Amino acid sequence: MFSCERCGSCCKAIKCHLLVNGNICLIYSSRPELCNIDKSYQKIKDRMSREKWHQLNKDCCKILQERKI
């Protein structure tokens, strides 16, 4: 399972209107597949390992955090 830090950086990058004060997603438990790393993995699982997919997402998250988006 992907360990999300819930920093809100990815949501801020796409200007998601469901992110409220305190980096809280209003629909986190029922968020769309695009916002769910583990569910979205199902679409690419034949192209890379789950570990690689998680690492790519962690790397992107780090970049967004450093840019303070």
CHARMM internal coordinates of N, CA and C (Angstrom, degrees):
IC EDIT
DIST 1 N 1 CA 1.4493
DIST 1 CA 1 C 1.5288
ANGL 1 N 1 CA 1 C 108.80
DIST 1 C 2 N 1.3300
ANGL 1 CA 1 C 2 N 116.00
DIHE 1 N 1 CA 1 C 2 N 135.82
DIST 2 N 2 CA 1.4584
ANGL 1 C 2 N 2 CA 121.29
DIHE 1 CA 1 C 2 N 2 CA 179.42
DIST 2 CA 2 C 1.5194
ANGL 2 N 2 CA 2 C 110.20
DIHE 1 C 2 N 2 CA 2 C -70.43
DIST 2 C 3 N 1.3060
ANGL 2 CA 2 C 3 N 115.74
DIHE 2 N 2 CA 2 C 3 N 134.79
DIST 3 N 3 CA 1.4614
ANGL 2 C 3 N 3 CA 121.23
DIHE 2 CA 2 C 3 N 3 CA -179.18
DIST 3 CA 3 C 1.5232
ANGL 3 N 3 CA 3 C 109.91
DIHE 2 C 3 N 3 CA 3 C -98.20
DIST 3 C 4 N 1.3111
ANGL 3 CA 3 C 4 N 115.99
DIHE 3 N 3 CA 3 C 4 N 94.86
DIST 4 N 4 CA 1.4646
ANGL 3 C 4 N 4 CA 122.38
DIHE 3 CA 3 C 4 N 4 CA -179.88
DIST 4 CA 4 C 1.5275
ANGL 4 N 4 CA 4 C 109.50
DIHE 3 C 4 N 4 CA 4 C -80.15
DIST 4 C 5 N 1.3276
ANGL 4 CA 4 C 5 N 115.64
DIHE 4 N 4 CA 4 C 5 N 133.90
DIST 5 N 5 CA 1.4680
ANGL 4 C 5 N 5 CA 120.25
DIHE 4 CA 4 C 5 N 5 CA 178.20
DIST 5 CA 5 C 1.5275
ANGL 5 N 5 CA 5 C 112.24
DIHE 4 C 5 N 5 CA 5 C -80.98
DIST 5 C 6 N 1.3013
ANGL 5 CA 5 C 6 N 115.44
DIHE 5 N 5 CA 5 C 6 N -9.82
DIST 6 N 6 CA 1.4784
ANGL 5 C 6 N 6 CA 122.56
DIHE 5 CA 5 C 6 N 6 CA -178.62
DIST 6 CA 6 C 1.5315
ANGL 6 N 6 CA 6 C 111.32
DIHE 5 C 6 N 6 CA 6 C 54.00
DIST 6 C 7 N 1.3314
ANGL 6 CA 6 C 7 N 114.52
DIHE 6 N 6 CA 6 C 7 N 43.09
DIST 7 N 7 CA 1.4627
ANGL 6 C 7 N 7 CA 120.04
DIHE 6 CA 6 C 7 N 7 CA 178.94
DIST 7 CA 7 C 1.5211
ANGL 7 N 7 CA 7 C 111.59
DIHE 6 C 7 N 7 CA 7 C -81.09
DIST 7 C 8 N 1.3346
ANGL 7 CA 7 C 8 N 116.70
DIHE 7 N 7 CA 7 C 8 N -19.93
DIST 8 N 8 CA 1.4567
ANGL 7 C 8 N 8 CA 121.13
DIHE 7 CA 7 C 8 N 8 CA 178.74
DIST 8 CA 8 C 1.5215
ANGL 8 N 8 CA 8 C 114.26
DIHE 7 C 8 N 8 CA 8 C 85.96
DIST 8 C 9 N 1.3198
ANGL 8 CA 8 C 9 N 118.13
DIHE 8 N 8 CA 8 C 9 N -0.53
DIST 9 N 9 CA 1.4642
ANGL 8 C 9 N 9 CA 120.70
DIHE 8 CA 8 C 9 N 9 CA -176.43
DIST 9 CA 9 C 1.5243
ANGL 9 N 9 CA 9 C 112.80
DIHE 8 C 9 N 9 CA 9 C -60.88
DIST 9 C 10 N 1.3206
ANGL 9 CA 9 C 10 N 117.72
DIHE 9 N 9 CA 9 C 10 N -43.13
DIST 10 N 10 CA 1.4677
ANGL 9 C 10 N 10 CA 119.32
DIHE 9 CA 9 C 10 N 10 CA -179.20
DIST 10 CA 10 C 1.5275
ANGL 10 N 10 CA 10 C 110.36
DIHE 9 C 10 N 10 CA 10 C -68.65
DIST 10 C 11 N 1.3107
ANGL 10 CA 10 C 11 N 117.47
DIHE 10 N 10 CA 10 C 11 N -37.88
DIST 11 N 11 CA 1.4582
ANGL 10 C 11 N 11 CA 121.16
DIHE 10 CA 10 C 11 N 11 CA 178.74
DIST 11 CA 11 C 1.5318
ANGL 11 N 11 CA 11 C 111.08
DIHE 10 C 11 N 11 CA 11 C -66.50
DIST 11 C 12 N 1.3212
ANGL 11 CA 11 C 12 N 115.46
DIHE 11 N 11 CA 11 C 12 N -39.33
DIST 12 N 12 CA 1.4629
ANGL 11 C 12 N 12 CA 120.06
DIHE 11 CA 11 C 12 N 12 CA 178.08
DIST 12 CA 12 C 1.5179
ANGL 12 N 12 CA 12 C 110.86
DIHE 11 C 12 N 12 CA 12 C -67.21
DIST 12 C 13 N 1.3431
ANGL 12 CA 12 C 13 N 117.05
DIHE 12 N 12 CA 12 C 13 N -35.35
DIST 13 N 13 CA 1.4621
ANGL 12 C 13 N 13 CA 121.46
DIHE 12 CA 12 C 13 N 13 CA -178.74
DIST 13 CA 13 C 1.5286
ANGL 13 N 13 CA 13 C 111.33
DIHE 12 C 13 N 13 CA 13 C -63.39
DIST 13 C 14 N 1.3227
ANGL 13 CA 13 C 14 N 116.86
DIHE 13 N 13 CA 13 C 14 N -33.94
DIST 14 N 14 CA 1.4662
ANGL 13 C 14 N 14 CA 119.52
DIHE 13 CA 13 C 14 N 14 CA 178.53
DIST 14 CA 14 C 1.5341
ANGL 14 N 14 CA 14 C 111.61
DIHE 13 C 14 N 14 CA 14 C -99.50
DIST 14 C 15 N 1.3295
ANGL 14 CA 14 C 15 N 115.09
DIHE 14 N 14 CA 14 C 15 N 8.20
DIST 15 N 15 CA 1.4709
ANGL 14 C 15 N 15 CA 121.51
DIHE 14 CA 14 C 15 N 15 CA 178.80
DIST 15 CA 15 C 1.5344
ANGL 15 N 15 CA 15 C 112.46
DIHE 14 C 15 N 15 CA 15 C 53.47
DIST 15 C 16 N 1.3144
ANGL 15 CA 15 C 16 N 114.84
DIHE 15 N 15 CA 15 C 16 N 48.92
DIST 16 N 16 CA 1.4589
ANGL 15 C 16 N 16 CA 120.79
DIHE 15 CA 15 C 16 N 16 CA -179.47
DIST 16 CA 16 C 1.5309
ANGL 16 N 16 CA 16 C 110.23
DIHE 15 C 16 N 16 CA 16 C -69.09
DIST 16 C 17 N 1.3014
ANGL 16 CA 16 C 17 N 115.82
DIHE 16 N 16 CA 16 C 17 N 127.21
DIST 17 N 17 CA 1.4653
ANGL 16 C 17 N 17 CA 121.44
DIHE 16 CA 16 C 17 N 17 CA -178.96
DIST 17 CA 17 C 1.5296
ANGL 17 N 17 CA 17 C 112.52
DIHE 16 C 17 N 17 CA 17 C -78.24
DIST 17 C 18 N 1.3287
ANGL 17 CA 17 C 18 N 117.04
DIHE 17 N 17 CA 17 C 18 N -5.63
DIST 18 N 18 CA 1.4579
ANGL 17 C 18 N 18 CA 120.31
DIHE 17 CA 17 C 18 N 18 CA 179.76
DIST 18 CA 18 C 1.5222
ANGL 18 N 18 CA 18 C 113.10
DIHE 17 C 18 N 18 CA 18 C -91.60
DIST 18 C 19 N 1.3262
ANGL 18 CA 18 C 19 N 116.13
DIHE 18 N 18 CA 18 C 19 N -1.10
DIST 19 N 19 CA 1.4653
ANGL 18 C 19 N 19 CA 120.88
DIHE 18 CA 18 C 19 N 19 CA 177.07
DIST 19 CA 19 C 1.5238
ANGL 19 N 19 CA 19 C 107.70
DIHE 18 C 19 N 19 CA 19 C -91.01
DIST 19 C 20 N 1.3090
ANGL 19 CA 19 C 20 N 116.29
DIHE 19 N 19 CA 19 C 20 N 123.49
DIST 20 N 20 CA 1.4645
ANGL 19 C 20 N 20 CA 120.39
DIHE 19 CA 19 C 20 N 20 CA -178.19
DIST 20 CA 20 C 1.5217
ANGL 20 N 20 CA 20 C 110.08
DIHE 19 C 20 N 20 CA 20 C -113.91
DIST 20 C 21 N 1.3081
ANGL 20 CA 20 C 21 N 116.60
DIHE 20 N 20 CA 20 C 21 N 178.00
DIST 21 N 21 CA 1.4700
ANGL 20 C 21 N 21 CA 122.24
DIHE 20 CA 20 C 21 N 21 CA -179.01
DIST 21 CA 21 C 1.5154
ANGL 21 N 21 CA 21 C 111.39
DIHE 20 C 21 N 21 CA 21 C -47.01
DIST 21 C 22 N 1.3191
ANGL 21 CA 21 C 22 N 115.27
DIHE 21 N 21 CA 21 C 22 N 139.29
DIST 22 N 22 CA 1.4481
ANGL 21 C 22 N 22 CA 120.47
DIHE 21 CA 21 C 22 N 22 CA -179.39
DIST 22 CA 22 C 1.5127
ANGL 22 N 22 CA 22 C 113.21
DIHE 21 C 22 N 22 CA 22 C 82.88
DIST 22 C 23 N 1.3341
ANGL 22 CA 22 C 23 N 116.38
DIHE 22 N 22 CA 22 C 23 N 15.91
DIST 23 N 23 CA 1.4708
ANGL 22 C 23 N 23 CA 122.06
DIHE 22 CA 22 C 23 N 23 CA 179.86
DIST 23 CA 23 C 1.5231
ANGL 23 N 23 CA 23 C 112.46
DIHE 22 C 23 N 23 CA 23 C 57.11
DIST 23 C 24 N 1.3089
ANGL 23 CA 23 C 24 N 116.41
DIHE 23 N 23 CA 23 C 24 N 40.48
DIST 24 N 24 CA 1.4580
ANGL 23 C 24 N 24 CA 121.35
DIHE 23 CA 23 C 24 N 24 CA -179.75
DIST 24 CA 24 C 1.5265
ANGL 24 N 24 CA 24 C 109.45
DIHE 23 C 24 N 24 CA 24 C -102.47
DIST 24 C 25 N 1.3262
ANGL 24 CA 24 C 25 N 115.14
DIHE 24 N 24 CA 24 C 25 N 125.33
DIST 25 N 25 CA 1.4585
ANGL 24 C 25 N 25 CA 121.21
DIHE 24 CA 24 C 25 N 25 CA 177.32
DIST 25 CA 25 C 1.5283
ANGL 25 N 25 CA 25 C 107.73
DIHE 24 C 25 N 25 CA 25 C -84.72
DIST 25 C 26 N 1.3115
ANGL 25 CA 25 C 26 N 115.48
DIHE 25 N 25 CA 25 C 26 N 127.15
DIST 26 N 26 CA 1.4630
ANGL 25 C 26 N 26 CA 119.58
DIHE 25 CA 25 C 26 N 26 CA -178.07
DIST 26 CA 26 C 1.5329
ANGL 26 N 26 CA 26 C 112.80
DIHE 25 C 26 N 26 CA 26 C -67.51
DIST 26 C 27 N 1.3253
ANGL 26 CA 26 C 27 N 117.48
DIHE 26 N 26 CA 26 C 27 N -21.46
DIST 27 N 27 CA 1.4649
ANGL 26 C 27 N 27 CA 120.39
DIHE 26 CA 26 C 27 N 27 CA -177.41
DIST 27 CA 27 C 1.5312
ANGL 27 N 27 CA 27 C 112.08
DIHE 26 C 27 N 27 CA 27 C -125.18
DIST 27 C 28 N 1.3226
ANGL 27 CA 27 C 28 N 118.17
DIHE 27 N 27 CA 27 C 28 N 29.04
DIST 28 N 28 CA 1.4632
ANGL 27 C 28 N 28 CA 121.10
DIHE 27 CA 27 C 28 N 28 CA -173.00
DIST 28 CA 28 C 1.5287
ANGL 28 N 28 CA 28 C 112.92
DIHE 27 C 28 N 28 CA 28 C -51.40
DIST 28 C 29 N 1.3030
ANGL 28 CA 28 C 29 N 118.35
DIHE 28 N 28 CA 28 C 29 N -45.30
DIST 29 N 29 CA 1.4713
ANGL 28 C 29 N 29 CA 120.52
DIHE 28 CA 28 C 29 N 29 CA -176.48
DIST 29 CA 29 C 1.5260
ANGL 29 N 29 CA 29 C 112.50
DIHE 28 C 29 N 29 CA 29 C -69.40
DIST 29 C 30 N 1.3257
ANGL 29 CA 29 C 30 N 117.93
DIHE 29 N 29 CA 29 C 30 N -20.53
DIST 30 N 30 CA 1.4724
ANGL 29 C 30 N 30 CA 120.88
DIHE 29 CA 29 C 30 N 30 CA 178.95
DIST 30 CA 30 C 1.5327
ANGL 30 N 30 CA 30 C 111.01
DIHE 29 C 30 N 30 CA 30 C -126.10
DIST 30 C 31 N 1.3449
ANGL 30 CA 30 C 31 N 116.32
DIHE 30 N 30 CA 30 C 31 N 29.12
DIST 31 N 31 CA 1.4600
ANGL 30 C 31 N 31 CA 121.34
DIHE 30 CA 30 C 31 N 31 CA -177.79
DIST 31 CA 31 C 1.5237
ANGL 31 N 31 CA 31 C 111.40
DIHE 30 C 31 N 31 CA 31 C -61.93
DIST 31 C 32 N 1.3295
ANGL 31 CA 31 C 32 N 116.48
DIHE 31 N 31 CA 31 C 32 N 155.75
DIST 32 N 32 CA 1.4636
ANGL 31 C 32 N 32 CA 119.39
DIHE 31 CA 31 C 32 N 32 CA -179.63
DIST 32 CA 32 C 1.5324
ANGL 32 N 32 CA 32 C 112.10
DIHE 31 C 32 N 32 CA 32 C -65.86
DIST 32 C 33 N 1.3202
ANGL 32 CA 32 C 33 N 114.62
DIHE 32 N 32 CA 32 C 33 N 162.33
DIST 33 N 33 CA 1.4615
ANGL 32 C 33 N 33 CA 121.49
DIHE 32 CA 32 C 33 N 33 CA -179.09
DIST 33 CA 33 C 1.5318
ANGL 33 N 33 CA 33 C 111.28
DIHE 32 C 33 N 33 CA 33 C -55.15
DIST 33 C 34 N 1.3037
ANGL 33 CA 33 C 34 N 117.73
DIHE 33 N 33 CA 33 C 34 N -40.02
DIST 34 N 34 CA 1.4600
ANGL 33 C 34 N 34 CA 122.35
DIHE 33 CA 33 C 34 N 34 CA 179.99
DIST 34 CA 34 C 1.5277
ANGL 34 N 34 CA 34 C 111.62
DIHE 33 C 34 N 34 CA 34 C -56.21
DIST 34 C 35 N 1.3059
ANGL 34 CA 34 C 35 N 117.70
DIHE 34 N 34 CA 34 C 35 N -33.22
DIST 35 N 35 CA 1.4606
ANGL 34 C 35 N 35 CA 123.00
DIHE 34 CA 34 C 35 N 35 CA -177.55
DIST 35 CA 35 C 1.5310
ANGL 35 N 35 CA 35 C 112.69
DIHE 34 C 35 N 35 CA 35 C -91.30
DIST 35 C 36 N 1.2944
ANGL 35 CA 35 C 36 N 117.31
DIHE 35 N 35 CA 35 C 36 N -1.42
DIST 36 N 36 CA 1.4598
ANGL 35 C 36 N 36 CA 121.94
DIHE 35 CA 35 C 36 N 36 CA -177.27
DIST 36 CA 36 C 1.5270
ANGL 36 N 36 CA 36 C 108.85
DIHE 35 C 36 N 36 CA 36 C -113.80
DIST 36 C 37 N 1.3200
ANGL 36 CA 36 C 37 N 116.88
DIHE 36 N 36 CA 36 C 37 N 105.10
DIST 37 N 37 CA 1.4638
ANGL 36 C 37 N 37 CA 122.39
DIHE 36 CA 36 C 37 N 37 CA -175.23
DIST 37 CA 37 C 1.5246
ANGL 37 N 37 CA 37 C 111.68
DIHE 36 C 37 N 37 CA 37 C -57.51
DIST 37 C 38 N 1.3185
ANGL 37 CA 37 C 38 N 117.78
DIHE 37 N 37 CA 37 C 38 N -43.16
DIST 38 N 38 CA 1.4557
ANGL 37 C 38 N 38 CA 120.24
DIHE 37 CA 37 C 38 N 38 CA -177.94
DIST 38 CA 38 C 1.5316
ANGL 38 N 38 CA 38 C 112.14
DIHE 37 C 38 N 38 CA 38 C -69.39
DIST 38 C 39 N 1.3137
ANGL 38 CA 38 C 39 N 117.86
DIHE 38 N 38 CA 38 C 39 N -40.62
DIST 39 N 39 CA 1.4660
ANGL 38 C 39 N 39 CA 119.87
DIHE 38 CA 38 C 39 N 39 CA 178.03
DIST 39 CA 39 C 1.5268
ANGL 39 N 39 CA 39 C 111.00
DIHE 38 C 39 N 39 CA 39 C -69.88
DIST 39 C 40 N 1.3090
ANGL 39 CA 39 C 40 N 117.71
DIHE 39 N 39 CA 39 C 40 N -39.64
DIST 40 N 40 CA 1.4643
ANGL 39 C 40 N 40 CA 119.79
DIHE 39 CA 39 C 40 N 40 CA -179.40
DIST 40 CA 40 C 1.5265
ANGL 40 N 40 CA 40 C 111.76
DIHE 39 C 40 N 40 CA 40 C -68.44
DIST 40 C 41 N 1.3198
ANGL 40 CA 40 C 41 N 117.38
DIHE 40 N 40 CA 40 C 41 N -22.37
DIST 41 N 41 CA 1.4659
ANGL 40 C 41 N 41 CA 120.88
DIHE 40 CA 40 C 41 N 41 CA 176.99
DIST 41 CA 41 C 1.5232
ANGL 41 N 41 CA 41 C 111.29
DIHE 40 C 41 N 41 CA 41 C -60.00
DIST 41 C 42 N 1.3031
ANGL 41 CA 41 C 42 N 117.35
DIHE 41 N 41 CA 41 C 42 N -31.26
DIST 42 N 42 CA 1.4632
ANGL 41 C 42 N 42 CA 121.03
DIHE 41 CA 41 C 42 N 42 CA -178.21
DIST 42 CA 42 C 1.5264
ANGL 42 N 42 CA 42 C 112.39
DIHE 41 C 42 N 42 CA 42 C -56.75
DIST 42 C 43 N 1.3293
ANGL 42 CA 42 C 43 N 116.85
DIHE 42 N 42 CA 42 C 43 N -28.80
DIST 43 N 43 CA 1.4669
ANGL 42 C 43 N 43 CA 120.54
DIHE 42 CA 42 C 43 N 43 CA -179.28
DIST 43 CA 43 C 1.5206
ANGL 43 N 43 CA 43 C 113.55
DIHE 42 C 43 N 43 CA 43 C -77.75
DIST 43 C 44 N 1.3213
ANGL 43 CA 43 C 44 N 118.12
DIHE 43 N 43 CA 43 C 44 N -19.03
DIST 44 N 44 CA 1.4659
ANGL 43 C 44 N 44 CA 120.73
DIHE 43 CA 43 C 44 N 44 CA -176.79
DIST 44 CA 44 C 1.5332
ANGL 44 N 44 CA 44 C 112.59
DIHE 43 C 44 N 44 CA 44 C -123.21
DIST 44 C 45 N 1.2967
ANGL 44 CA 44 C 45 N 117.48
DIHE 44 N 44 CA 44 C 45 N 8.62
DIST 45 N 45 CA 1.4671
ANGL 44 C 45 N 45 CA 121.45
DIHE 44 CA 44 C 45 N 45 CA -172.94
DIST 45 CA 45 C 1.5249
ANGL 45 N 45 CA 45 C 113.93
DIHE 44 C 45 N 45 CA 45 C -59.51
DIST 45 C 46 N 1.3234
ANGL 45 CA 45 C 46 N 118.30
DIHE 45 N 45 CA 45 C 46 N -22.56
DIST 46 N 46 CA 1.4546
ANGL 45 C 46 N 46 CA 119.72
DIHE 45 CA 45 C 46 N 46 CA 178.65
DIST 46 CA 46 C 1.5316
ANGL 46 N 46 CA 46 C 112.16
DIHE 45 C 46 N 46 CA 46 C -84.05
DIST 46 C 47 N 1.3453
ANGL 46 CA 46 C 47 N 116.60
DIHE 46 N 46 CA 46 C 47 N -3.98
DIST 47 N 47 CA 1.4644
ANGL 46 C 47 N 47 CA 120.80
DIHE 46 CA 46 C 47 N 47 CA -178.13
DIST 47 CA 47 C 1.5199
ANGL 47 N 47 CA 47 C 114.10
DIHE 46 C 47 N 47 CA 47 C -107.67
DIST 47 C 48 N 1.3448
ANGL 47 CA 47 C 48 N 117.88
DIHE 47 N 47 CA 47 C 48 N -19.95
DIST 48 N 48 CA 1.4626
ANGL 47 C 48 N 48 CA 120.20
DIHE 47 CA 47 C 48 N 48 CA 178.86
DIST 48 CA 48 C 1.5169
ANGL 48 N 48 CA 48 C 110.86
DIHE 47 C 48 N 48 CA 48 C -160.91
DIST 48 C 49 N 1.3081
ANGL 48 CA 48 C 49 N 114.93
DIHE 48 N 48 CA 48 C 49 N 162.79
DIST 49 N 49 CA 1.4662
ANGL 48 C 49 N 49 CA 119.79
DIHE 48 CA 48 C 49 N 49 CA -179.99
DIST 49 CA 49 C 1.5243
ANGL 49 N 49 CA 49 C 110.35
DIHE 48 C 49 N 49 CA 49 C -74.44
DIST 49 C 50 N 1.3134
ANGL 49 CA 49 C 50 N 114.83
DIHE 49 N 49 CA 49 C 50 N 158.38
DIST 50 N 50 CA 1.4756
ANGL 49 C 50 N 50 CA 120.16
DIHE 49 CA 49 C 50 N 50 CA 177.11
DIST 50 CA 50 C 1.5347
ANGL 50 N 50 CA 50 C 109.91
DIHE 49 C 50 N 50 CA 50 C -61.09
DIST 50 C 51 N 1.3299
ANGL 50 CA 50 C 51 N 116.87
DIHE 50 N 50 CA 50 C 51 N -38.90
DIST 51 N 51 CA 1.4642
ANGL 50 C 51 N 51 CA 120.74
DIHE 50 CA 50 C 51 N 51 CA -179.99
DIST 51 CA 51 C 1.5239
ANGL 51 N 51 CA 51 C 111.02
DIHE 50 C 51 N 51 CA 51 C -61.41
DIST 51 C 52 N 1.3337
ANGL 51 CA 51 C 52 N 116.69
DIHE 51 N 51 CA 51 C 52 N -43.32
DIST 52 N 52 CA 1.4694
ANGL 51 C 52 N 52 CA 121.40
DIHE 51 CA 51 C 52 N 52 CA 178.78
DIST 52 CA 52 C 1.5324
ANGL 52 N 52 CA 52 C 110.19
DIHE 51 C 52 N 52 CA 52 C -64.48
DIST 52 C 53 N 1.3317
ANGL 52 CA 52 C 53 N 117.15
DIHE 52 N 52 CA 52 C 53 N -42.33
DIST 53 N 53 CA 1.4674
ANGL 52 C 53 N 53 CA 122.44
DIHE 52 CA 52 C 53 N 53 CA 178.73
DIST 53 CA 53 C 1.5348
ANGL 53 N 53 CA 53 C 110.39
DIHE 52 C 53 N 53 CA 53 C -61.15
DIST 53 C 54 N 1.3208
ANGL 53 CA 53 C 54 N 116.12
DIHE 53 N 53 CA 53 C 54 N -44.53
DIST 54 N 54 CA 1.4654
ANGL 53 C 54 N 54 CA 119.96
DIHE 53 CA 53 C 54 N 54 CA 178.33
DIST 54 CA 54 C 1.5268
ANGL 54 N 54 CA 54 C 110.44
DIHE 53 C 54 N 54 CA 54 C -63.40
DIST 54 C 55 N 1.3254
ANGL 54 CA 54 C 55 N 117.08
DIHE 54 N 54 CA 54 C 55 N -42.50
DIST 55 N 55 CA 1.4636
ANGL 54 C 55 N 55 CA 120.25
DIHE 54 CA 54 C 55 N 55 CA -179.27
DIST 55 CA 55 C 1.5305
ANGL 55 N 55 CA 55 C 111.15
DIHE 54 C 55 N 55 CA 55 C -64.81
DIST 55 C 56 N 1.3096
ANGL 55 CA 55 C 56 N 117.93
DIHE 55 N 55 CA 55 C 56 N -41.19
DIST 56 N 56 CA 1.4670
ANGL 55 C 56 N 56 CA 120.60
DIHE 55 CA 55 C 56 N 56 CA 177.46
DIST 56 CA 56 C 1.5273
ANGL 56 N 56 CA 56 C 111.00
DIHE 55 C 56 N 56 CA 56 C -60.05
DIST 56 C 57 N 1.3127
ANGL 56 CA 56 C 57 N 115.96
DIHE 56 N 56 CA 56 C 57 N -41.93
DIST 57 N 57 CA 1.4594
ANGL 56 C 57 N 57 CA 119.95
DIHE 56 CA 56 C 57 N 57 CA 179.37
DIST 57 CA 57 C 1.5229
ANGL 57 N 57 CA 57 C 111.68
DIHE 56 C 57 N 57 CA 57 C -68.91
DIST 57 C 58 N 1.3279
ANGL 57 CA 57 C 58 N 117.48
DIHE 57 N 57 CA 57 C 58 N -37.99
DIST 58 N 58 CA 1.4690
ANGL 57 C 58 N 58 CA 120.56
DIHE 57 CA 57 C 58 N 58 CA 176.17
DIST 58 CA 58 C 1.5278
ANGL 58 N 58 CA 58 C 110.46
DIHE 57 C 58 N 58 CA 58 C -64.03
DIST 58 C 59 N 1.3377
ANGL 58 CA 58 C 59 N 116.37
DIHE 58 N 58 CA 58 C 59 N -40.10
DIST 59 N 59 CA 1.4688
ANGL 58 C 59 N 59 CA 120.59
DIHE 58 CA 58 C 59 N 59 CA 178.72
DIST 59 CA 59 C 1.5282
ANGL 59 N 59 CA 59 C 111.04
DIHE 58 C 59 N 59 CA 59 C -63.40
DIST 59 C 60 N 1.3290
ANGL 59 CA 59 C 60 N 116.16
DIHE 59 N 59 CA 59 C 60 N -43.75
DIST 60 N 60 CA 1.4763
ANGL 59 C 60 N 60 CA 120.25
DIHE 59 CA 59 C 60 N 60 CA 178.04
DIST 60 CA 60 C 1.5239
ANGL 60 N 60 CA 60 C 110.90
DIHE 59 C 60 N 60 CA 60 C -63.51
DIST 60 C 61 N 1.3137
ANGL 60 CA 60 C 61 N 116.08
DIHE 60 N 60 CA 60 C 61 N -41.20
DIST 61 N 61 CA 1.4624
ANGL 60 C 61 N 61 CA 121.04
DIHE 60 CA 60 C 61 N 61 CA 178.64
DIST 61 CA 61 C 1.5259
ANGL 61 N 61 CA 61 C 110.21
DIHE 60 C 61 N 61 CA 61 C -59.75
DIST 61 C 62 N 1.3205
ANGL 61 CA 61 C 62 N 116.47
DIHE 61 N 61 CA 61 C 62 N -45.19
DIST 62 N 62 CA 1.4598
ANGL 61 C 62 N 62 CA 120.87
DIHE 61 CA 61 C 62 N 62 CA -179.62
DIST 62 CA 62 C 1.5314
ANGL 62 N 62 CA 62 C 110.94
DIHE 61 C 62 N 62 CA 62 C -60.21
DIST 62 C 63 N 1.3249
ANGL 62 CA 62 C 63 N 116.73
DIHE 62 N 62 CA 62 C 63 N -42.53
DIST 63 N 63 CA 1.4722
ANGL 62 C 63 N 63 CA 120.94
DIHE 62 CA 62 C 63 N 63 CA 178.49
DIST 63 CA 63 C 1.5228
ANGL 63 N 63 CA 63 C 110.39
DIHE 62 C 63 N 63 CA 63 C -61.52
DIST 63 C 64 N 1.3274
ANGL 63 CA 63 C 64 N 116.96
DIHE 63 N 63 CA 63 C 64 N -45.95
DIST 64 N 64 CA 1.4611
ANGL 63 C 64 N 64 CA 120.59
DIHE 63 CA 63 C 64 N 64 CA 179.10
DIST 64 CA 64 C 1.5281
ANGL 64 N 64 CA 64 C 111.59
DIHE 63 C 64 N 64 CA 64 C -62.86
DIST 64 C 65 N 1.3326
ANGL 64 CA 64 C 65 N 116.89
DIHE 64 N 64 CA 64 C 65 N -39.82
DIST 65 N 65 CA 1.4605
ANGL 64 C 65 N 65 CA 120.81
DIHE 64 CA 64 C 65 N 65 CA 178.70
DIST 65 CA 65 C 1.5312
ANGL 65 N 65 CA 65 C 110.65
DIHE 64 C 65 N 65 CA 65 C -64.28
DIST 65 C 66 N 1.3380
ANGL 65 CA 65 C 66 N 116.86
DIHE 65 N 65 CA 65 C 66 N -41.89
DIST 66 N 66 CA 1.4571
ANGL 65 C 66 N 66 CA 120.64
DIHE 65 CA 65 C 66 N 66 CA -179.85
DIST 66 CA 66 C 1.5265
ANGL 66 N 66 CA 66 C 112.15
DIHE 65 C 66 N 66 CA 66 C -65.50
DIST 66 C 67 N 1.3239
ANGL 66 CA 66 C 67 N 115.96
DIHE 66 N 66 CA 66 C 67 N -31.97
DIST 67 N 67 CA 1.4735
ANGL 66 C 67 N 67 CA 120.60
DIHE 66 CA 66 C 67 N 67 CA 178.65
DIST 67 CA 67 C 1.5159
ANGL 67 N 67 CA 67 C 111.66
DIHE 66 C 67 N 67 CA 67 C -80.65
DIST 67 C 68 N 1.3283
ANGL 67 CA 67 C 68 N 115.34
DIHE 67 N 67 CA 67 C 68 N -7.97
DIST 68 N 68 CA 1.4638
ANGL 67 C 68 N 68 CA 122.34
DIHE 67 CA 67 C 68 N 68 CA 179.94
DIST 68 CA 68 C 1.5341
ANGL 68 N 68 CA 68 C 111.71
DIHE 67 C 68 N 68 CA 68 C 53.77
DIST 68 C 69 N 1.3118
ANGL 68 CA 68 C 69 N 113.02
DIHE 68 N 68 CA 68 C 69 N 49.26
DIST 69 N 69 CA 1.4732
ANGL 68 C 69 N 69 CA 119.14
DIHE 68 CA 68 C 69 N 69 CA 179.42
DIST 69 CA 69 C 1.5064
ANGL 69 N 69 CA 69 C 108.97
DIHE 68 C 69 N 69 CA 69 C -76.42
END
COOR INIT
IC SEED 1 N 1 CA 1 C
IC BUILD
